[in-house]
Amino acid sequence: MLLRSATPRTTIARAAGIAISCRVRLARNLRGEKFPDWAGEADRRRVFDQVAPWLAQEAGIDQARIVAVADLDEATRALLRERHLISRDLMERGPGAGLVASGDERVAVMINEEDHLRVQVIEPGMDLRRAWAVADALDTRLESRFEYAFSRKLGYLTACPSNVGTGLRASVMVHLLGLRLTEELDAVLRALERLRLTVRGVGGEGSEAAGHMFQISNQETLGEDESSLIDDLLDLVGAVVHQERNARLRLRRDNPETLVDCVARALAIIQSARIMETEEALDYLSALRLGVEMNLVRRLTVAEVDRLALGIQPGHLQRSQGETLEPPRRDVVRAQVMRDTLARAALRE
């Protein structure tokens, strides 16, 4: 059973290392315009041409840049998705689809995905309240310029009925390898689903939980205000963080061989492998991340592991190599990059 966390402030402070990042996303549509899936190319272009320049110039987004998806090659689209700036759905859209993003990529607005606008703010850790404050302020500026599709009875109208109401999806990305090693993870995930939370992999809807990373988000968007939704999510994710921390402590106390073996195997394989697929690589890096956090690995930091976990994904890997790589070649290059990057890392005696 999930325990309730103590207080939100305490939860955020104790979540470091387990809660990786959090996101607030708002789905909005423009009144009088067809939803993107029902709109023609001319309709989508009109919406993009109205909204994108205004967002870049007038909305207060720092160092804003406009990106039209149709102008991007496949590798660049993959790179943006790996950075959580666009979704799989937006990757496949044609003319009239794109985004406006801040220079630090914490703020982004997808245009003509499933809805006309998807306002997104990402913050490190579990600071969902800060993410909500930034998203709410941007949403207010947008609504002062563009009239939204809104019902006094239902709230904000969206393409998917599950988003009707507040249009809010809040999520926290958590690293739960400790619960996997203690064989408690499945029970925790089932409990979250019973509490009507959605649990997905690092890539969002339809993705696997590679690297033992999970997105935990609200399902309900209708009938509650945004602050209550965020407080409830913080409370429940805080309980998951508490259980993950306890699982790690029990591993160290009761079954240290399992813990050390997991980390040692991952490091040994990375330092010797010649071929490495993405999901396999992320699983080994997950073990190393846990090892660094529990002081089992030297000459390596969590930040370095996180940078590598992003850098070995297909879009980033091809960008760093300056060429398009077919999947078999990517697996070879990925293994080499990991060997070179982690050559100095070693287990503590």
Summary of the structure (lengths in Angstrom):
residues: 349
radius of gyration: 21.1
end to end distance: 36.8
largest distance: 66.6
contacts: 1201
relative contact order: 0.14
helix: 50%
strand: 18%
